[in-house]
Each structure stands twice: as structure tokens, then as C-alpha cells.
Amino acid sequence: MSRELRADFSQGFLLPPSLEDWVGPEHPARFIRSFVEALDLEALGVEWNEAAPGPGRPTYSAELLLMVWLYGYFMGQRSTRKLEAACGEHMGLIWLSGMHAPDHNTLWRFFARNRQALRNLFSQSVQVAVKSHMVGMVVHALDGTKIGAQAATRSRLTQAQLEALLDGLDEQVAAWEQAIEETAAPDEPGTRLPEELQDEERLRQKVRAALAELEAEEKMERVHPDDPQARVMKCSDTATRRLAYNSQAVVDAACGILVACDVSNRAADQGQLTPMLDAVEEQLGACADLTLADAGYATGQALADADTAQRDVLVNLPSRISGDPTNPYHASHFTIDPETDTVTCPLGEELAYKHTRLHRGKGQRLRVYRCQNKSCPVREQCTKERKGRSIEIGPYHAAIARQKQRHQDSAARQHLAQRAGLIERVFGTIKQTYGFRRYTRHGLDNVKTEWALICTTYNLHKLYSRWKATRTPPRARTERLNLSLANS
């Protein structure tokens, strides 16, 4: 009969147990510690000095709090209260924090004071990946995903509701201020505002910010006072429209390292291609040999800017550009000859230049070419205009034409077919494996920091796997990692 193993709660230890024995040599806490200890926190921009003058409780170091935050994100714990509890329960955090347990207020204050420094951690993870030869710079894939905001969509308010709320707050604050003046002693140097008045003041600031957002966005009718920068977007994971942010990322095809990230409160990806390529160049000094993007990034200006900067970009083309295959007389089937300044239709008929008009929405000058053949046999199928078919050529027509021509190449089509497998896998891991489907903080600045930490975590998981695979003997791996970080 086999012997059963049971917990003996009455047994004591002859010698006290060592945390070093309970955290193995390949434990992720050791990796996070090596990563943070190799950082130059001053160069990173970390600001933290809560030590009060004179005797009292010592402050937690910035290094300790940074390790707690990074390890928490690494293990999927992003709440300050859950991190506080985990510092006394999770063996990795107990070892990493040296058996200290910073409270949730301390953790939040550190986060709030070091938003930019926490975003800079992403750059550090990219540089370590580069020095570890995990970034190939051959193919990059760019895309965005909608992640829900913390604010509830149904709690948005109209301008009239916000103004009524602000009027009520003004009256309440005025009543509080009058009560303070009547009760305060005349020679008293200062009176601390009551908690209720402080809350009302904070709410007034939120309402004013929400009203400012409504005035800035003419098409917006409602806004959430706690998160006025969030916008209603369609989230693919829930197939519903809710308050969200558009989270952007660029992944390198070699090992799946994220090389750029950002957040926008615009639902459309239009206008994001050039900023994301700029972010890649800022991180790595240059863009990849080829950058793949979805159809949402395919605007004439973005393609023209990429050509001007000599960036090789290949994007899926929407039907408005690529053309309708069932319509042989779609504008995409017309060709322009710059030398003769004419446009040729699919039947070989030339359209002469007539005039130039200004596009009201985009502010672009469009050259208009019109067909003069009134006896054209396909006139009714080609157009419904009484004056004949007209074609408008914008300033970015040449860049779009070059992109369309590239799509005729089979190798280019194969590259585009790989795009979704590169970047969508990243978003799937972040949402499903990490469980990150909703931001936990308000405001675009906080959201940018949180997304940068998520992308840093994604890179750290990749680096951790390489760290374990190349570690023989145990100490050699840690030393190589520190050297890589120190030179980053």
C-alpha cells in the first residue's frame, strides 16, 4: 500500500526556511529582478522620494516599486489592491519585494508620478531584444485593436446634462465656502477644506474637461465626465459599440518582438501609418525592409509620405481604391498619362482636363477630367452624369498607383497574407492569455502608460523564454542578461 503525503501543520523547522530555496533559478521573479537592476532609473526618468524629514517610517525604493509593478503585469495582476495583497501571498512577489508589502496607495502614487518613465520601459525592452538578436528588421506588421475604456458607455452625459450638473456643483461649492468663512476664526492661519468640498472640486474639474471635449469634437453628442477622451468604438471581441481606445502596435517578424506602440482615441486607423513608422524609426534608427499594414491605413497622403521618406510599405487596399471587380468602369480602371495630361478609359477613350476644384472635407485640389464622347456605346453603364463621365485625380494619385501596381506581384500578395498571422497573434495573446480586454484607468495619458506596460510585458515574456533557453550554467544566464541591459 502506497504511503500518502499529507500536510503536517504541527511540524516546525529546525532552521528557518530560505526564500532562495522557494524561488527556483528559472523563476520569472529572478528575470524581472535582473531586468530592473540593470536599468538606469535616473536616465529612465523615474522620480520618487517620499522620505519625510526627521525620524519616521522609511520609504519604499523606486527600484522595489518598479519590480512589483513589472512582475504584477508579468503575472497578470494589474490592480493596485491585488498587487498589495499579492505582496504577502505570492511567493515570487514576497521574494522580489524582500518581504515588504507596499500598500495600494503607494503603488498608485508611484504609477501616477512616473507615467512617462513607465512608458520608457518599453524602449528598454526593445533595446534588449535588439542586442539579443531578436529583431530582424526585415518585415514589420502594423495594426490596431480596440480595447474598452474603464468608463461605462451608458453613463455618458449630454452637454445639457453636464451644464446642469456643473450649475448644481457651483451652488454646492459656494454654500460650502460660505459656511467655512462663517465658522473659521478670524486670526486662524488656514482652514483645511472638508473632504466633501474637495470631492466637489474634483468633480467640477471633470465636468469642465468633459464640456471642453464636447466643444472640441463637433460630432460628439455625449461624453463620460470621468473619461472625456474615450470614444465610442466597435470592439471586435464583443461585437458591440462601447467607450474604447484604439491601441496601436508594430511587431517584428523574426521573434515576435513589439518595436513600437501607441494609443489613439480615434476609431479609424487612418492617419496612424506615418506616426507609427516614425515611432519605429525612433526606437530602432530605421524602419524594416518592408512594413505591412491593413486597409485602414491606406490613405493617399500616408502612402505618399512613405514614398517620400523612402519607407517600403505594403498595405491592403480598400475597394474604393482597388476597385470593384464586378464593375469594369470603376474609377480604378482609368489610367492617367502625365505627359499628355489626359485620362484613358477602359475602352481607350481619352478624357481631357477641364478644371481644378477644392475638396471641402480634405482641403485637397482635385484635377477633373471629363469624357466628351456623347455617342459612347457604354455611356449608360459608365455614368449617370448628364455631362458625361468625369474622373478626379488627387495630389496622391501617383503613390496610390504605385501601391496598386505592387499588388500585381505574387510575392507582395504572399507578404500581405502573412500580416494577420504576425500582428493578430499579438492581440490575441494580450486579450486572451493576459486577459487584458479593458483599461483600468481613466484618461488618454494613463491609458498610454498602461498600453506601454502591456507591450513591455509582451516583450519581457519573449525575452524570458530566450533567457531560460540560453542559460547554462545557472549563473551565466543572469550575467549575460545584465550585460545586455547595461549596454542597451
N, C-alpha and C positions, 0 to 999 in steps of 0.2 A: 504493500500500500504506500503510495507516494505521500511525502510529507507536505503539508500545507504551510504556506508562508502567510503570517498574519502580522499586523502592526502591533507592536508591544509598546503601549503608551506609558508603561511604568518603567521602562528601561532608561537609564541615564547614560551619559557619556563619560568615559574615564578622562578624556581630553575634549575640550570644546571643538565642535566641527569647524572646518575652514571653508569659507565661501569659495576659495580657489578650487576646492575639490568638487563643488557642486555646480560650477560653471566650466564646462569642458573646454578643451583647447580650440575647438572649432565653433564655439558658441557665438552667435551673432553679436552679443554684447561686447566681446573682445574686439571684433571687427569695428564696431562703432567707436569704441574707445580709441583704437589706433587711428581711425579717421579723424576724430576730433582733436586728439593730442597733437597731430601733425599740422593742424591749422594755425595760421597766424590770426588770432581773433582781432587784434588791433587793425591789421590790414583789411580784415573782413568787414570792419565797421561795427563790431559789437560794442555797445555801450551799456555798462551795468556796474553800478556802485551804490548799493543800498545800505552800506555800513553806516550806522548812526555814530556821531561823535561821542566819545566817552564810553563807559562800560555798558554792556548790554549784549543781547544775543547776536552772534556773528552772522553775516550774510552768506547766502549760498553763492558760490563762484559762478561766473558766466560759463565756464567750461562744464561744470556739473549740470547746469540747467540745459545747456545745449545738447549734452549727451542724452538727457532724459527726453527732450523733445524729439531728437532724431531716432532714438530707439523706440519711442512710442509710435511714431509714424511707421517705422520699420515693421513693427508688430501689429499695426492696425489700430492702435489706441491714440485717438486724436483729441479727445475731450480732456480738459484740464482736471476735472474731478476724477475721471477714470485714471488719469496718469498719477494723480495724488494717491489714489487707492493702490494702484499697481506698484508704487514705490515701496509699499510694505507687504506686498503679496507675491509679486512676480520675481522669481529668483534672478533673472537677468538684470532687472532694474535695481534690485537690492544690491547686487554686486557692483553694478555700474555707478550707483549713487553713493557707494560706501556706507550703506545702511542709513543714509539720511533720507528724509521724506519731505521735500518741499511741498507746500500747500498749493491749492489751485490758484489762489490769488497771486502768489509769487510767480508761478508758471505763466499766468496770463500777462502780468506786468512785463515779464521778460519778452514775451512774444510781441506785445504792443510797442515796446521801445526799440525793438530790433527787427522790424519788418524788412527793411532793405538788406540788413545783414543776413537774415534767413534766406532771402531771395538769392543772395550772393553764394550761398552754399551750392546752388545748382551749378554755377560756373566751376566750382571746385571739383564737383563730381565729374563734370565733363573733362576737365584737365587731367584728372587721374586716369580716366578711361583712355584719353589720347596717349598718355605716357605708358599705359599698359597695352598699347597697340590694339585697342578695341574699337577704334573709329577708323573706317576705311576711306572716307571722303570720296567714294565712287558714286554711290546712289543714296540720295536722301528722299524721304517721303514726308509730305506735309498734309495735315488735315486738322479739323476742329471737331469738337464734340460738345454738346450742350449738357451742362451739369446744373442741377437745380440750386437755386438760392435758398438760404435759410428761411427767408420770409415767406409766409403763406400767400398764395395767389389771391385767395378770396378776401384777404384783409386789405386790399388796395383801396384807396380813397380817391374821390374826385377832387377837383380844385375847390368846388363849393364846400365840400365836407372838410377839407383841410383848412380853409379860411374860417369856417365856423369853429373848428377845434382850436385854431390859433386865437380867435377872439375870446373864447372861454378861458384859455390859458392866461392871456393877458390880464383879464379881470381877476383871476385867482391869484396870480403873482402880485398884482397891485394890492390886493387885500392883505396878502402875507407881509409885504413890505411896510404897509401902513401899521399893521399890528406890531411889527418889530420896532418901528420908530416910537410907538406909544409906550411900549414896555421897557425899552432899553434905557439904562441910566444915562444922564447927560454927560457925565465925566468918564463913562466906560470907554476904554480904548477901542474896543471892537466886539462885535457880536457875531457869533457863528451862525450861518444860515441853517435853519432846520432842514432835516432830511427831505421833508415833503417839498420844500421850496427848491431844493437842489434838483429833485426829480422833475419838477415842473419846468425848470430852466432847461434841463437837458432835452425834454420833450419839445419845448418850443424851438430849440435849435434844429431838431429833427424835422419838425413840420416846416420850418422855413427852408431847409435844404430840399425837402420834397417839393415845395412850391417852386423853387428855383429850377428843379429838374423839369417840372411840367412846362415852365415858361421856355426853357431851352429846347425841349422837344415838342414841336407844334402838333405832331400827330398823336402824341400820348394823351390819353384821357384820364387814366388812373395811375397812381403810384403808391408804393408802400412807404409810410413815413420812416420805418426802421431801416429800409434798404432802398432808397430812392434811385440808386444807379442800376438796380436789377431790371431786366426787361422780360416781357412775356415771349417765350420761345417754345418751339415744338421739340420736346425731348424724345429721342428715338427709343430709349429704353422703356418709357411708359406710354408712348404714343399719345401724349396729352400736351396741351399748351399750359405752361406754368412759368413763374418767375425763374429765370436762369441766367447763366453767363456762358459765353462762347469760349471754351478753353482750347487754345491752340498748342500744337506740338510738332516738332520735326524730329524724325528718327533716322539714324544711320543704319544702312542695310547690313553692315558687317556683323555686328554683335547685338543689334537692337538697342544701342545707347541713344537716349534722347539728347539732342545737341542744341535745342532751342525750345523755349516755351513762353507763353504769354496768355493773357485773358482779355477778352473784349466784351463789352455789353451790347454789341451789335449782333443781331441774329445771323445775318448773312456773312459769308466768308469773303465777299468782295472787298478789296482794299487791304487784305491781310497778307497777300503774297509778298509784296516788297518789304513791309516791316519784318516779317519772319525771316526772309533771306538776309536782311540787314542784321538781325539778331544772330543768325548762324555765322555770318562773317565776323561779327564782334567776338563771338566765342572762339572761333577756330582760325580766324585770319583770312578765310576764303570760303566760298561755297563749294559744294560737291561737284564732281564732274557732271552729274545730272540730278536735277531735283524734280520729283513727281508730285503732282497736285491734282485735286479733284476739280470737277467742272465749276464749283462755286468760286474758284479763284480766277477763272478765265475771263478777264476783262481786257479790253484793248490796251488801256493805259498800263496795266500790270505787265502784260507781255512786252510792250514797247520799252518799259523801264528795264526789264530783264535783258532785253537785247542791247540796250544802251550800256548797261553795266557788264556786258559780256558774261551773263549768267545763263547757263544752259538749263532751260526749264521746259518740261513736257507736261501739259495739263490735258485732262479730259475736256472735250468741247461740248457745251450745251447745244441743243437742237437749233437755237436761234442763230448759232454760228456755223455749226457743222452742216445744217440744212436738213430738210425733211426728205427722206428718200422716196416718199410717195408723191412728192411734188417736183416735177422736173424743171419748174420755172421759179423755184425758190431763189432768193437773192444770192445765196451761196454759190449758185451755178453760173453767175455772171462774173466775167473776168475784166480787169481793167488794164489798159495799156498806158503806162505813164508817158511814153514818148509821144503818142498821138493824142493823149488826154481824152480817150474815149473808153466806153464800156461795151463789151460784146456779150450778147445774149446767147443762150444755148443753141439758137438757130443760126447764129452767125451775124445777126443784125447789130449794127453799131448804134450806140446811144450817145448823143453829143452832149457836151457840157452846157447847162442852161444858166445856173446861178448858184450862189452860196447862201445858205441860211444858217442861223444860230439855233442850236438845240437849247431849248429853255431850261430843261432839267439839268443837263450835264455841262452846259456852257461851251460846248464844242462847235466848231464851224464845220458844216457838212456841205460837201460839193454835190450838187444834184445833177444827174444825167437823165435825159428823157428820150424815149423812143418816138420817132417821127413817122414810123410806118403805120399809117392808118388802115392799110389793107392786109395787115399781118394775119395769116390764117389761124393763129392760136391766140389772138388778141383777147378773146373772152376767157380763155383758160389762164392767161398770163396775168391779167389785171382787171380791176373793176373801175379804174380811173378813166374819166371821160377824155382827159388829155393824153392818155397813153401811159405805158409803164414808165415809172421813174425809179432810179437807183440812187441811194445816198451813200457817199463814200466819206468816212470819217478820217481823222488825222492818224488813227492807229490801224488803218486797213492793211498796211504792208506787214505789220507784226502779226496780225491775225492770219493773213495769207501764208506767211512762213510757217506758222504753227499748224495750219491745216495741211500744208504740204508735207510736213514731218509725219503726220498721221498716216500717210500713204506707205511709209516704211514698215515692214513687218517687225523689225527689231524694236522700233518705237512702240508698237502696239503690245509687244510682249512685255516691255518695261512697264507700261501703264497697267497691264494685267496684274503685275506684282505689287502695285501700290497699296491696294486694300489689305493684302496679307501682311504688309510691313507695319502700317500705322494703325489699322483697325485692331490688330492683335494687342497693341499697347493699350488702347482704350478699353478693350475687353478685359485685360488683366487689371487695370486700375479700377474698373467698375465692379467686376465680378469677384476677382480674387481679393483685392484690397477692400472691397465693399464701399468704395467712395462714389456715391451717387448724388450727394448733396453737400454743398458747402455748409460749414458750421459757424461761419462768421459773416457779419454784415459789411457791406461797402466794398467797392472795387479794389481798394488798396489792400484790405485784409484778404480778399479773395485771390489777388495776385500772389500774395505771400503763401497762402495755403496751397495753391496750384503748384508753385515753385517747389514747395516741400514735398508734394506728392511726386512730382517729376524727379526730384532728387532721390526720393525713396526708391523709385523705379530703377534709377541708375545704380543705387547702392546695392540693390538685390543682384543686379548683373555683376557688379564688382565683387560682391561677397561670394558668388558662385566661382568666379575666377580665383579669388583669394583662397578658397578651400581646395580647389583643384591643383593649384601650383604650390601647395605648402608641404614641403618635405626637406628637412625635418620640421617639427612644430614651430620652433623659434624663427627659422629662416623666413617663413612667410610674413610674419609680422614685421620683421626688419625690412624686407623688400617693400612692403606697403608703406611704411613710414618714409622710406627714401623716396618713393614715388610721389607721395604727398608733399614732402618737403621741397621737391623740385618743381612742383606744379605752379 
